[in-house]
Amino acid sequence: MAAVERTPDFPPKTSPPPKRPISPPRPETSLAGTPRARMRVRNRRAANWSLEAAPWSAKKACVLVLGRLHEWGYREADVAAAGLTELLVRTAVADGGRRVSVHLADQNRQALVMALSHRPGLADADTAVLPELTGLGAVSCGTDTAEDGRRVWAVLDL
């Protein structure tokens, strides 16, 4: 009798092909490793402007800030607001970046004026400007330096 070759009733066991290639792990996106969080202004009026870092920028910033304060109904502290704004912007321009941004916010009859020099790689924050800011009428002021430049700010009673 001849040998009959028998075929199996089921297919052979093989592993299925992968559905998609393996992706690399996702990068860490938490704020824990960043030196400072971005500035956030909530529940109050705010304005900001970006100016070229030039000698005329301080006067232009004064005009913009005083104009916005007048729109908001504050006219009593024009001299102090102009002096603070000019000093803040001159300090930011002195850092040597290409641009300066000016930020303004108000709350409870106080105004926050801040200037940011967008020059990376600055050394420690220079605090020599702080006595000048308080001499011009700032209730509170400060400065800090991070990778994106130096931030100088002052709070003024209106």
Secondary structure by P-SEA (a helix, b strand, c coil): ccbbbbbbcccccccccccccccccccccccccccccccccccccbbbbbbccccaaaaaaaaaaaaaaaaaccccaaaaaaaaaaaaaaaaaaccccbbbbbbbbcccbbbbbbbccccccccccccaaaaaaaaccccccccccccbbbbbccccc
